[in-house]
Amino acid sequence: MHQLTDITKHFVLQFGAEPSLVIQSPGRINLIGEHTDYNEGWVFPAAVNKYLWFACSPRTDAALHITALDINEHAVFPADDLSKDGRLWLTYLKGILFLFRQEGYDPGGLNCVFGGNLPIGAGMSSSAALEVGFAAAVNHLSGAGKSRVELAQLAQRSSREFVGVPCGIMDQFASSMGKKDHFILLDCRDLSFTYIPAILDDYQLLLLDTGVTHSNAGSEYGTRVAECRQGLVFLQQAYPDIVALRDAEVVQVQALAALMPEKVYKRSLYIAEETRRVGEAKDALLEKSWGHLGDLMFATHRGLQHLYEVSCPELDFLVDFAEGFPGVAGARLMGGGFGGCTLNLVKRGVVETFIAEAQEAYLHNFGREAAAILVEIGAGTTILHQA
């Protein structure tokens, strides 16, 4: 992992001059509302103080020289070559370039070095930070003038249309639109949103990374999206007013249990339950009802574990450990699933003890350490320097 100074120093060493543009793009957490975004539901994310930084300058020729410093990979290609070469990080960037060019905006040649302290594959959406940060750079250098919401939408389109990940917009929106010390209550149907103060009193947000990496592009993510679509078809036949799974009541899904394939029923039931939990979590946060908020987090995990079936033994172990630990209000897997990290709401006075004991237990059971990541709620993608 690298810091901002590492990125800019490497840029100078590689290209012989200071970058003309430096952009900071954050990862995100999601308090609750998992897998609801591509069902037009509500989500409750926030940008956090873990970042990718992009150091960029235009070139006089029509070539792009891009270095992914964290993984020590480099790509050089003509501006009109947007073919995929098997490197996923580069495919994400080329998708952004493709959509800008499609709309008539071309940054031309570009030097870029990027990297940061945002864990890859931990469920903090490093891919969205990559997309949105690079989109912000291209937006500035091409003079496209897109708003932060438009950049989030473009990044989501790139994932769906170019990379091939049928994702919702939560990750890109949180990375682009984050506000310091605030969660975002986002309606993914119409992108209306409200900033909710992240006043946690004596509690701290802590991530425990299983070390099991996941990739939405290579996981069963697309399968879950398809199963939700199947569930919607069944529900619309019985309840024509339902537009998306976010509209379905729990009792409506339960009434069709005998008609739906078992997996389709379980996915649909989870989304109906999780949609209601988001509103309850917002109220619990505002009312500082930490026990209720924590119970909702645990309920989300159990839904993801048993109904949506995107957990894994390592995630379940950490949530089980947290559930029995004094001072931990709630815990759940965070992100697409199949690995990554758990999100824990922990009393500040027991954070160090909880980390030590959870890591010891995890090491004993799985033979590796679960990295602890304390996060603070930060701002969205920001231009730090422009010449």
C-alpha positions as CSV (number, residue, x, y, z in Angstrom):
1,M,0.0,0.0,0.0
2,H,1.1,3.6,-0.7
3,Q,0.5,7.1,0.5
4,L,-0.1,10.2,-1.6
5,T,3.5,11.3,-1.4
6,D,4.6,7.9,-2.9
7,I,2.2,8.4,-5.8
8,T,3.5,11.9,-6.7
9,K,7.2,11.0,-6.2
10,H,6.8,8.0,-8.5
11,F,5.1,10.2,-11.1
12,V,8.1,12.6,-11.0
13,L,10.6,9.8,-11.3
14,Q,8.7,8.2,-14.2
15,F,7.8,11.3,-16.2
16,G,10.3,13.9,-15.1
17,A,7.9,16.6,-14.0
18,E,5.2,17.3,-11.3
19,P,1.7,16.1,-12.1
20,S,-0.7,18.8,-13.2
21,L,-3.7,17.1,-11.6
22,V,-4.0,15.1,-8.4
23,I,-7.2,13.4,-7.4
24,Q,-8.2,11.5,-4.2
25,S,-11.0,8.9,-4.5
26,P,-12.2,7.0,-1.5
27,G,-13.4,3.6,-0.7
28,R,-16.7,3.1,1.0
29,I,-18.5,1.3,3.7
30,N,-22.2,0.5,3.8
31,L,-24.0,0.5,7.1
32,I,-26.9,-1.5,5.8
33,G,-28.8,-2.1,2.6
34,E,-26.7,-4.8,0.8
35,H,-27.6,-6.0,-2.7
36,T,-30.6,-3.7,-2.7
37,D,-29.2,-1.1,-5.1
38,Y,-29.7,-3.2,-8.3
39,N,-33.2,-3.8,-7.1
40,E,-34.0,-0.1,-7.1
41,G,-33.9,-0.1,-3.3
42,W,-32.4,2.1,-0.5
43,V,-28.8,1.9,0.6
44,F,-26.9,3.6,3.5
45,P,-23.3,4.0,2.5
46,A,-20.5,6.5,3.3
47,A,-17.1,7.3,1.9
48,V,-14.2,6.5,4.2
49,N,-10.6,7.7,4.8
50,K,-9.0,5.0,2.7
51,Y,-8.1,6.2,-0.8
52,L,-6.7,5.8,-4.2
53,W,-4.8,8.7,-5.5
54,F,-4.3,9.6,-9.1
55,A,-1.4,11.8,-10.3
56,C,-2.0,12.8,-13.9
57,S,-0.7,15.1,-16.7
58,P,-1.7,15.4,-20.4
59,R,0.8,14.3,-23.0
60,T,1.6,15.9,-26.3
61,D,1.1,12.7,-28.2
62,A,-2.0,10.5,-28.3
63,A,-0.7,7.8,-26.0
64,L,-1.7,6.8,-22.5
65,H,1.0,5.7,-20.0
66,I,-0.6,4.4,-16.9
67,T,1.1,2.8,-13.8
68,A,-0.8,0.9,-11.2
69,L,1.7,1.4,-8.4
70,D,0.2,-0.9,-5.8
71,I,0.6,-4.0,-8.0
72,N,3.6,-2.7,-10.0
73,E,2.0,-2.9,-13.4
74,H,2.3,-0.5,-16.3
75,A,0.3,-0.1,-19.5
76,V,1.1,1.9,-22.6
77,F,-1.5,2.1,-25.4
78,P,-2.7,4.5,-28.1
79,A,-5.7,6.7,-27.1
80,D,-7.9,4.9,-29.7
81,D,-7.0,1.4,-28.5
82,L,-9.8,0.5,-26.1
83,S,-9.4,-3.3,-26.5
84,K,-9.4,-5.5,-23.4
85,D,-6.1,-7.3,-22.6
86,G,-7.1,-9.4,-19.5
87,R,-6.0,-7.0,-16.8
88,L,-9.1,-6.1,-14.9
89,W,-7.8,-2.7,-13.5
90,L,-7.0,-1.6,-17.1
91,T,-10.4,-2.8,-18.3
92,Y,-12.1,-0.6,-15.7
93,L,-10.0,2.4,-16.9
94,K,-10.6,1.7,-20.6
95,G,-14.3,1.5,-19.9
96,I,-14.3,5.1,-18.5
97,L,-12.3,6.3,-21.6
98,F,-14.8,4.5,-23.9
99,L,-17.8,6.2,-22.5
100,F,-16.2,9.7,-22.5
101,R,-15.1,9.2,-26.1
102,Q,-18.6,7.9,-27.0
103,E,-20.0,11.2,-25.7
104,G,-17.4,13.2,-27.8
105,Y,-14.9,14.0,-25.0
106,D,-11.3,12.9,-25.5
107,P,-8.6,13.7,-23.0
108,G,-6.0,12.7,-25.6
109,G,-2.6,11.5,-24.4
110,L,-2.2,11.0,-20.7
111,N,0.4,10.2,-18.1
112,C,-1.0,8.7,-14.9
113,V,0.2,6.9,-11.7
114,F,-2.3,5.7,-9.2
115,G,-2.3,3.7,-6.0
116,G,-3.2,4.1,-2.4
117,N,-4.0,2.6,1.0
118,L,-7.4,1.2,0.0
119,P,-7.4,-2.6,0.4
120,I,-8.2,-4.5,-2.8
121,G,-10.9,-7.3,-2.6
122,A,-11.9,-6.4,1.0
123,G,-15.4,-5.3,0.1
124,M,-14.6,-1.5,0.4
125,S,-15.2,-1.1,-3.4
126,S,-11.7,-0.3,-4.6
127,S,-13.1,-0.8,-8.1
128,A,-15.6,2.0,-7.7
129,A,-12.8,4.3,-6.3
130,L,-10.7,3.3,-9.4
131,E,-13.5,4.1,-11.8
132,V,-14.7,7.4,-10.2
133,G,-11.2,8.7,-9.5
134,F,-10.1,8.1,-13.1
135,A,-13.5,9.5,-14.4
136,A,-12.9,12.7,-12.4
137,A,-9.4,13.0,-14.0
138,V,-10.7,12.4,-17.5
139,N,-13.6,14.8,-16.8
140,H,-11.2,17.6,-15.8
141,L,-8.6,17.0,-18.6
142,S,-11.2,16.7,-21.4
143,G,-13.3,19.6,-20.2
144,A,-16.5,17.5,-20.1
145,G,-17.8,19.4,-17.1
146,K,-19.8,16.5,-15.6
147,S,-21.3,16.8,-12.1
148,R,-20.3,14.4,-9.4
149,V,-23.6,12.5,-9.8
150,E,-23.0,12.2,-13.5
151,L,-19.6,10.8,-12.9
152,A,-21.1,8.2,-10.6
153,Q,-23.6,7.3,-13.3
154,L,-20.9,7.1,-16.0
155,A,-18.8,4.9,-13.8
156,Q,-21.7,2.5,-13.1
157,R,-22.4,2.4,-16.9
158,S,-18.8,1.5,-17.5
159,S,-19.0,-1.4,-15.1
160,R,-22.2,-2.7,-16.6
161,E,-21.6,-2.1,-20.3
162,F,-17.9,-2.4,-20.7
163,V,-16.5,-4.5,-17.8
164,G,-19.6,-6.7,-17.7
165,V,-20.5,-6.4,-14.0
166,P,-24.3,-6.0,-13.5
167,C,-23.8,-3.8,-10.5
168,G,-26.1,-1.2,-8.9
169,I,-24.9,2.4,-8.3
170,M,-24.2,2.4,-4.6
171,D,-20.5,2.1,-4.7
172,Q,-19.8,4.7,-7.4
173,F,-22.3,7.1,-5.8
174,A,-20.7,6.8,-2.4
175,S,-17.2,7.2,-3.7
176,S,-18.2,10.3,-5.7
177,M,-20.8,11.9,-3.4
178,G,-19.5,11.1,0.1
179,K,-19.6,13.9,2.7
180,K,-17.3,14.0,5.7
181,D,-18.9,12.7,8.9
182,H,-22.2,11.8,7.1
183,F,-23.8,8.7,5.8
184,I,-25.8,8.8,2.5
185,L,-29.4,7.6,2.5
186,L,-29.8,6.9,-1.2
187,D,-32.8,5.9,-3.1
188,C,-31.4,3.9,-6.0
189,R,-34.6,4.3,-8.1
190,D,-34.3,8.0,-8.7
191,L,-31.0,8.9,-7.0
192,S,-32.7,11.1,-4.4
193,F,-30.6,11.2,-1.3
194,T,-30.2,12.7,2.1
195,Y,-27.0,13.2,4.2
196,I,-27.4,11.8,7.7
197,P,-24.9,12.8,10.3
198,A,-22.6,10.0,11.4
199,I,-22.7,10.7,15.1
200,L,-21.8,7.4,16.7
201,D,-21.1,8.7,20.3
202,D,-19.1,6.0,22.1
203,Y,-19.0,3.7,19.1
204,Q,-16.4,3.1,16.4
205,L,-16.7,1.5,13.0
206,L,-14.2,-1.3,12.6
207,L,-13.5,-3.6,9.6
208,L,-12.0,-7.1,10.0
209,D,-10.6,-8.4,6.8
210,T,-10.9,-12.1,6.3
211,G,-8.1,-12.1,3.7
212,V,-10.5,-14.0,1.4
213,T,-10.5,-11.8,-1.7
214,H,-13.4,-11.6,-4.0
215,S,-14.2,-10.1,-7.4
216,N,-17.6,-9.0,-8.4
217,A,-16.6,-9.7,-12.0
218,G,-15.7,-13.3,-11.3
219,S,-18.1,-14.2,-8.5
220,E,-21.7,-15.3,-8.4
221,Y,-22.8,-11.7,-8.3
222,G,-24.4,-11.9,-11.7
223,T,-26.2,-15.0,-10.7
224,R,-27.8,-13.2,-7.8
225,V,-28.9,-10.3,-10.1
226,A,-30.5,-12.9,-12.4
227,E,-32.3,-14.6,-9.5
228,C,-33.7,-11.3,-8.4
229,R,-35.1,-10.7,-11.9
230,Q,-36.7,-14.0,-11.8
231,G,-38.3,-13.3,-8.5
232,L,-39.6,-10.0,-9.8
233,V,-41.4,-11.8,-12.7
234,F,-43.2,-14.0,-10.3
235,L,-44.2,-11.1,-8.1
236,Q,-45.4,-8.9,-11.0
237,Q,-47.7,-11.7,-12.2
238,A,-49.4,-11.7,-8.8
239,Y,-49.0,-8.0,-7.9
240,P,-48.9,-5.9,-11.1
241,D,-48.1,-2.7,-9.2
242,I,-44.7,-3.9,-8.2
243,V,-42.0,-2.3,-10.4
244,A,-38.9,-3.7,-8.7
245,L,-38.1,-6.0,-5.8
246,R,-37.8,-3.0,-3.5
247,D,-41.6,-2.6,-3.8
248,A,-42.4,-6.1,-2.6
249,E,-43.7,-6.6,1.0
250,V,-42.4,-9.6,3.0
251,V,-45.9,-11.1,3.1
252,Q,-46.3,-10.8,-0.7
253,V,-43.0,-12.7,-1.2
254,Q,-44.1,-15.3,1.4
255,A,-47.4,-15.8,-0.3
256,L,-45.6,-17.0,-3.4
257,A,-43.2,-19.4,-1.7
258,A,-44.8,-22.5,-3.2
259,L,-44.6,-21.1,-6.7
260,M,-41.1,-19.8,-6.8
261,P,-38.0,-22.0,-7.2
262,E,-36.4,-22.2,-3.7
263,K,-33.4,-20.0,-4.5
264,V,-35.4,-17.4,-6.2
265,Y,-37.8,-17.3,-3.2
266,K,-34.9,-16.9,-0.8
267,R,-33.3,-14.1,-2.7
268,S,-36.6,-12.3,-3.0
269,L,-37.4,-12.7,0.6
270,Y,-34.0,-11.3,1.6
271,I,-34.4,-8.2,-0.5
272,A,-37.9,-7.5,0.9
273,E,-36.6,-7.8,4.4
274,E,-33.4,-5.8,3.8
275,T,-35.3,-3.0,2.2
276,R,-37.3,-2.5,5.4
277,R,-34.2,-2.7,7.5
278,V,-32.6,0.3,5.8
279,G,-35.4,2.7,7.0
280,E,-35.2,1.2,10.5
281,A,-31.5,1.6,10.6
282,K,-31.7,5.3,9.7
283,D,-34.2,5.8,12.5
284,A,-32.0,3.9,15.0
285,L,-29.0,6.0,14.0
286,L,-30.9,9.3,14.5
287,E,-32.3,8.0,17.8
288,K,-28.9,6.7,18.9
289,S,-30.5,3.3,19.5
290,W,-27.3,1.4,19.2
291,G,-28.7,-1.9,20.4
292,H,-31.4,-1.8,17.7
293,L,-29.0,-0.7,15.0
294,G,-26.7,-3.5,15.9
295,D,-29.5,-6.1,15.9
296,L,-30.4,-4.9,12.3
297,M,-26.8,-5.4,11.3
298,F,-26.8,-9.0,12.7
299,A,-30.1,-9.6,10.9
300,T,-28.6,-8.5,7.6
301,H,-25.7,-10.8,8.0
302,R,-28.0,-13.8,8.8
303,G,-30.1,-12.9,5.7
304,L,-27.0,-12.7,3.5
305,Q,-25.8,-16.0,5.0
306,H,-28.9,-18.1,4.8
307,L,-31.2,-16.4,2.2
308,Y,-28.9,-14.6,-0.2
309,E,-26.1,-17.2,0.4
310,V,-23.1,-14.9,-0.3
311,S,-21.2,-15.4,2.9
312,C,-18.3,-17.8,3.7
313,P,-17.1,-19.6,6.8
314,E,-14.5,-16.9,7.6
315,L,-17.1,-14.2,7.5
316,D,-19.6,-16.2,9.6
317,F,-16.9,-17.0,12.1
318,L,-16.0,-13.3,12.7
319,V,-19.7,-12.3,13.0
320,D,-20.4,-15.1,15.4
321,F,-17.4,-14.0,17.5
322,A,-18.6,-10.4,17.5
323,E,-22.1,-11.4,18.4
324,G,-20.9,-12.9,21.7
325,F,-18.4,-10.1,22.6
326,P,-19.4,-7.5,25.2
327,G,-19.3,-4.0,23.7
328,V,-20.0,-5.0,20.1
329,A,-23.4,-3.7,19.1
330,G,-23.6,-5.3,15.7
331,A,-21.6,-6.9,12.9
332,R,-22.2,-8.2,9.4
333,L,-20.4,-9.0,6.2
334,M,-20.0,-5.9,4.0
335,G,-19.9,-5.7,0.2
336,G,-20.8,-8.3,-2.4
337,G,-19.8,-11.2,-0.2
338,F,-17.9,-14.4,-0.9
339,G,-15.0,-12.9,1.1
340,G,-13.9,-9.5,2.1
341,C,-14.5,-8.0,5.5
342,T,-17.0,-7.7,8.3
343,L,-18.3,-4.3,9.5
344,N,-18.4,-4.0,13.3
345,L,-20.0,-1.4,15.5
346,V,-17.8,-1.5,18.6
347,K,-17.6,0.6,21.8
348,R,-14.5,2.7,21.7
349,G,-13.3,1.4,25.1
350,V,-13.2,-2.2,23.9
351,V,-11.9,-1.8,20.4
352,E,-8.3,-2.8,21.1
353,T,-9.4,-5.8,23.2
354,F,-11.9,-6.9,20.6
355,I,-9.3,-6.7,17.8
356,A,-6.7,-8.7,19.7
357,E,-9.1,-11.5,20.8
358,A,-10.8,-11.7,17.4
359,Q,-7.5,-11.9,15.6
360,E,-6.2,-14.5,17.9
361,A,-9.4,-16.7,17.5
362,Y,-9.3,-16.2,13.7
363,L,-5.6,-17.1,13.5
364,H,-6.2,-20.2,15.5
365,N,-9.1,-21.3,13.3
366,F,-7.9,-20.3,9.8
367,G,-4.2,-20.0,10.1
368,R,-3.9,-16.4,9.0
369,E,-4.5,-13.0,10.5
370,A,-7.7,-10.9,10.0
371,A,-6.4,-7.4,9.4
372,A,-8.2,-4.7,11.4
373,I,-9.1,-1.5,9.7
374,L,-10.5,1.4,11.7
375,V,-12.4,3.8,9.5
376,E,-13.6,7.4,9.7
377,I,-16.3,8.8,7.5
378,G,-14.7,11.0,4.9
379,A,-15.4,13.2,1.8
380,G,-16.0,11.9,-1.7
381,T,-13.7,12.1,-4.7
382,T,-11.8,15.4,-4.6
383,I,-9.3,17.3,-6.7
384,L,-6.4,17.9,-4.4
385,H,-4.2,19.8,-6.9
386,Q,-4.6,21.3,-10.4
387,A,-2.1,23.3,-12.3
